[in-house]
Amino acid sequence: MADAPTLVSLASVYLLPLVLSEFDVVLTGIVVGELKAMSTFDDAHGRAATEVLEKIDSMRVVNTSDYQTRLSNM
């Protein structure tokens, strides 16, 4: 499960495309909201968050409660 700071860090050092090509990146709707908030800043982190959001179709967004249910069934 990816979090917003990790995704922004990967985007800021130009590694996000590589990670997306090699891994199934999973995040929650909460993380998407955090990325949207971060993308409003006029700095490197805001631009990186915008890049992550532009590539959101390459990631799997899950509902937090659905994810918790799957974990409990393992």
C-alpha positions as CSV (number, residue, x, y, z in Angstrom):
1,M,0.0,0.0,0.0
2,A,1.6,3.3,-1.1
3,D,1.3,6.5,0.8
4,A,1.3,10.1,-0.6
5,P,4.8,11.1,0.6
6,T,6.4,8.0,-0.9
7,L,4.7,8.5,-4.3
8,V,5.6,12.2,-4.3
9,S,9.3,11.4,-3.4
10,L,9.4,8.8,-6.3
11,A,8.0,11.4,-8.7
12,S,10.3,14.1,-7.6
13,V,13.4,12.0,-8.4
14,Y,11.9,10.8,-11.7
15,L,11.5,7.1,-10.6
16,L,7.7,6.9,-10.6
17,P,7.5,5.6,-14.2
18,L,10.0,2.8,-13.4
19,V,8.1,1.8,-10.2
20,L,4.8,1.8,-12.1
21,S,6.2,-0.4,-14.8
22,E,7.6,-2.9,-12.3
23,F,5.1,-3.0,-9.5
24,D,1.3,-3.1,-8.9
25,V,1.0,0.1,-7.0
26,V,-2.0,0.2,-4.6
27,L,-3.3,3.2,-2.8
28,T,-6.5,4.3,-1.0
29,G,-8.9,7.1,-1.8
30,I,-7.5,8.9,1.3
31,V,-4.1,9.0,-0.4
32,V,-5.7,10.3,-3.6
33,G,-7.2,13.1,-1.5
34,E,-3.8,13.9,0.1
35,L,-2.2,14.0,-3.3
36,K,-4.9,16.4,-4.6
37,A,-4.3,18.7,-1.6
38,M,-0.5,18.5,-2.1
39,S,-0.8,19.3,-5.8
40,T,-2.2,22.8,-5.1
41,F,1.2,23.9,-3.7
42,D,3.4,25.9,-6.1
43,D,6.6,24.0,-5.3
44,A,8.5,20.8,-6.2
45,H,6.2,18.7,-4.0
46,G,3.1,20.2,-5.6
47,R,4.4,19.5,-9.1
48,A,5.4,15.9,-8.1
49,A,1.9,15.3,-6.6
50,T,0.4,16.5,-9.9
51,E,2.6,14.1,-11.8
52,V,1.4,11.2,-9.6
53,L,-2.2,12.2,-10.2
54,E,-1.6,12.3,-13.9
55,K,-0.5,8.7,-13.7
56,I,-3.3,7.5,-11.3
57,D,-4.8,5.3,-14.1
58,S,-1.6,3.1,-13.8
59,M,-2.3,2.5,-10.1
60,R,-5.0,0.6,-8.2
61,V,-7.2,2.7,-5.9
62,V,-9.0,0.7,-3.3
63,N,-11.6,1.5,-0.7
64,T,-10.1,1.3,2.7
65,S,-12.8,-0.8,4.2
66,D,-12.5,-3.3,1.3
67,Y,-8.8,-3.5,1.9
68,Q,-9.3,-4.2,5.6
69,T,-11.8,-6.9,4.8
70,R,-9.3,-8.7,2.5
71,L,-6.6,-8.5,5.1
72,S,-8.8,-10.0,7.7
73,N,-9.6,-12.9,5.4
74,M,-5.9,-13.9,4.9
